[in-house]
Amino acid sequence: MTLNEDGSGYNLNNSNTNLNKAFNWNSMVNNVQRHIKGLNLDTKKGLMNAGVSYYNGRAAVTGPNEVQIELANGKVLTKTAR
């Protein structure tokens, strides 16, 4: 792939490598963030389709077979491995 083919969606192409052209950082940042969100969504869907329990929160290991998960709504779950 060329820079034009690979980077055009991120505002990276040959025309922007010319110092006389303005580079749009906001456009690049927004496009990269959109791409990463899409990757995260695809990963989440794949996990759920595989039957994996998915919790959107912060987790801490609290024991040899146990994690505690704080969800965005403040609810705390404790999960134990089999």
DANOR-V741467 format. One line per field, one symbol per residue. psi: psi as a letter, one per 20 degrees, with the letter a starting at -180 (. if undefined). Layout:
# DANOR-V741467
psi = ???
This chain:
# DANOR-V741467
psi = qrhgghjhijkorhhiipiiqqpngggggghghggghgggggggggghhijppppnapqppirhkqqpporhjiqpqpppq.
